[in-house]
Amino acid sequence: MPSETISTRLRVVRYIVLAGFCLFAAGQFYAAEPRPWGIAAAWAVGTALVFGPIAWLARDRIPSDRRETLTYVAAGAGILLASVWLGVSLAFAPALFPYGPGFMAGVTLGVLVALLAERTVVPDRMRGAGI
């Protein structure tokens, strides 16, 4: 039987990491001139509509030990994709950089909206175990 203390500690660490990402995204967005409101809104809506239901279905249908493995694979793929995107942007299209703050702020807002919807709107039977 897993310890509740470890689970609580992991949840706190997850919230701290998410808060740090939110602060970083807000700082990038605030520093951008002009602020990319349209891009941020589009990414927020897209992220909330796509990744929210995917996360809820995954929590409902995939065992927790397999979800952990898939989380590491998805994080690794995301880091690899971000590295390749940065390299391509630097090599071929430096004009893509103004979209970065809008992307980061939008994805962060979308994740927060999905988490808030899960806590307030999604029925208990469809609600995940929590992150």
Residue pairs with C-beta under 8 A, 6 or more apart in sequence:
11 130
11 131
14 131
18 111
21 108
22 108
22 112
24 104
25 101
25 104
25 105
25 107
25 108
26 105
26 108
28 100
28 101
28 104
28 105
29 35
29 36
29 40
29 101
29 102
29 104
29 105
31 101
32 98
32 101
32 102
35 101
35 102
36 98
36 99
36 101
36 102
37 102
38 102
39 99
39 102
39 103
39 106
40 101
40 102
40 103
40 105
40 106
40 109
41 106
42 106
43 102
43 103
43 105
43 106
43 107
43 109
43 110
44 105
44 106
44 107
44 109
44 110
44 113
45 110
46 106
46 110
47 106
47 107
47 109
47 110
47 111
47 113
47 114
48 109
48 110
48 111
48 113
48 114
48 117
51 110
51 111
51 114
52 110
52 113
52 114
52 117
52 118
55 114
55 128
56 118
56 122
56 126
56 127
56 128
58 67
58 70
59 67
59 128
59 129
60 126
60 128
62 70
64 129
89 96
89 97
115 131
118 127
118 128
119 127
